[in-house]
Amino acid sequence: MPFADRLDVHVRVNGVDQVVRQVDARVSLLDLLREHLDLTGAKKGCNRGECGACTVLLDGRRVNGCMVLAVAVDGREVTTVEGLAANGELHAVQKAFIDHDAFQCGFCTPGQVISAVACIREGHATDEHEIREWMSGNICRCSSYPQIAAAVRAAGAELAQAER
């Protein structure tokens, strides 16, 4: 069977079905989001899967968008930082990042926020040590780690309270 170098990608992004025609088979999910769908929240940092600036949710699990081929997400669901807010209200994690000054330059913030959402859903937001361990794939060059951990813990507590 011959290898196709351009394929159509059908993906649900932030709750919206998308079809991107004739995507080069070598394009990453990150580049699909940024260059084809104009969703620029996920950042291109290292482009080697080391920094976490491009973290998105793929079928509810966090992944580095730069390490996933766009053609591999065909028929799947992606959530970016742009898709977290609902009905004009920020997600609890987004609010907590603001309330706890969990950013300085802001470059890593979208990836940190997405990773924090997953960390909380996975049940790994009970104490600072656990949060730091499970968020270790997201690097902050400004060293806002204490504020990030505090924001994740606060958002986790708020979301747990809301579920009761």
C-alpha positions in Angstrom: 0.0 0.0 0.0 1.6 3.3 -1.0 2.2 6.0 1.6 0.0 9.1 1.4 1.9 12.2 2.1 -1.2 14.4 2.5 -4.3 13.4 4.3 -7.6 14.9 5.5 -7.8 15.1 9.3 -11.2 15.0 11.1 -10.9 16.1 14.7 -13.1 17.5 17.4 -11.4 20.6 18.8 -12.8 22.3 21.9 -16.2 20.8 21.1 -16.3 21.7 17.4 -15.9 19.2 14.6 -13.1 20.3 12.3 -11.9 18.9 8.9 -8.5 20.0 7.8 -7.9 19.0 4.2 -4.7 17.8 2.7 -2.5 17.9 5.8 1.1 16.9 5.3 1.6 13.6 7.1 4.6 15.1 9.0 2.7 18.0 10.6 2.4 17.8 14.4 -0.8 18.3 16.3 0.7 21.6 17.6 1.3 22.9 14.1 -2.2 21.8 13.0 -3.7 23.8 15.9 -1.6 26.9 15.5 -1.2 27.1 11.7 -4.3 25.5 10.3 -6.9 26.2 13.0 -5.6 29.5 14.3 -5.6 28.2 17.9 -2.4 29.8 19.3 -2.8 29.1 23.0 -0.5 26.1 22.9 3.0 27.5 22.5 5.9 26.1 20.5 8.7 26.1 23.0 11.4 23.4 22.6 9.5 21.5 19.9 11.1 18.3 21.3 8.6 17.4 24.1 10.7 18.6 26.9 9.1 21.9 28.1 5.4 21.2 28.1 4.4 24.6 26.6 2.4 22.8 24.0 0.4 20.6 26.4 -3.2 19.9 25.2 -5.7 17.2 26.2 -6.2 14.4 23.7 -9.3 12.4 24.5 -9.0 13.8 28.0 -5.3 12.9 28.6 -2.5 15.4 28.5 0.0 15.2 25.6 2.7 17.4 24.2 1.2 18.6 20.9 4.6 18.8 19.3 5.1 15.1 19.8 1.9 13.9 18.2 1.4 13.7 14.5 -1.8 15.5 13.3 -2.9 12.5 11.3 -2.8 10.4 14.5 -5.7 12.5 16.0 -8.1 11.7 13.2 -11.4 11.0 14.7 -10.3 12.0 18.2 -11.0 14.9 20.6 -8.6 17.7 21.5 -9.0 20.4 24.1 -6.8 23.4 24.2 -6.6 26.2 26.7 -9.0 28.2 24.5 -11.6 25.5 25.1 -11.6 25.5 28.9 -13.8 28.5 29.5 -17.5 27.9 29.3 -20.4 30.4 28.9 -18.0 33.3 29.2 -16.7 32.0 32.6 -13.1 31.1 33.1 -12.3 27.5 34.2 -11.6 27.2 37.9 -7.9 26.5 37.1 -7.7 29.6 34.9 -9.2 31.7 37.8 -6.8 30.1 40.3 -3.8 31.0 38.2 -4.9 34.6 38.2 -5.7 34.7 41.9 -2.4 33.1 42.8 -0.2 35.1 40.4 0.9 31.8 38.9 2.7 33.3 36.0 5.2 36.0 35.1 6.0 36.1 31.4 3.0 33.9 30.7 4.6 31.8 27.9 4.2 28.5 29.8 0.8 29.3 31.3 -1.4 27.7 28.7 0.5 24.4 29.0 0.6 24.7 32.7 -3.2 25.3 32.9 -4.0 22.3 30.7 -1.6 20.1 32.6 -3.2 21.3 35.9 -6.7 20.5 34.7 -5.5 16.9 33.9 -3.5 16.7 37.2 -6.7 17.5 39.1 -8.8 15.1 37.1 -6.2 12.4 37.7 -6.5 12.9 41.5 -2.9 14.2 41.8 -3.6 17.6 43.4 -3.8 16.9 47.1 -0.4 18.3 48.3 2.4 20.5 46.9 4.8 17.6 46.5 2.4 15.5 44.5 1.4 18.5 42.3 5.1 19.3 41.6 5.8 15.6 40.7 2.8 15.3 38.4 3.3 18.7 36.8 7.1 18.1 36.3 6.7 17.8 32.5 5.8 21.6 32.4 8.8 23.9 32.7 8.5 27.5 33.9 11.6 29.5 33.1 10.4 32.3 35.5 10.3 29.9 38.4 6.6 30.5 39.4 6.4 27.0 40.8 5.2 27.9 44.3 2.4 30.0 42.8 1.5 27.3 40.3 1.3 24.6 42.9 -0.8 26.9 45.1 -3.1 27.6 42.2 -3.5 23.9 41.3 -4.2 23.0 44.9 -6.8 25.7 45.3 -8.5 24.8 42.0 -8.5 21.2 42.9 -10.1 21.9 46.3 -12.7 24.2 44.6 -13.6 21.6 42.0 -13.8 18.8 44.6 -16.2 21.0 46.7 -18.3 21.8 43.6 -18.7 18.0 42.9 -20.2 17.5 46.4 
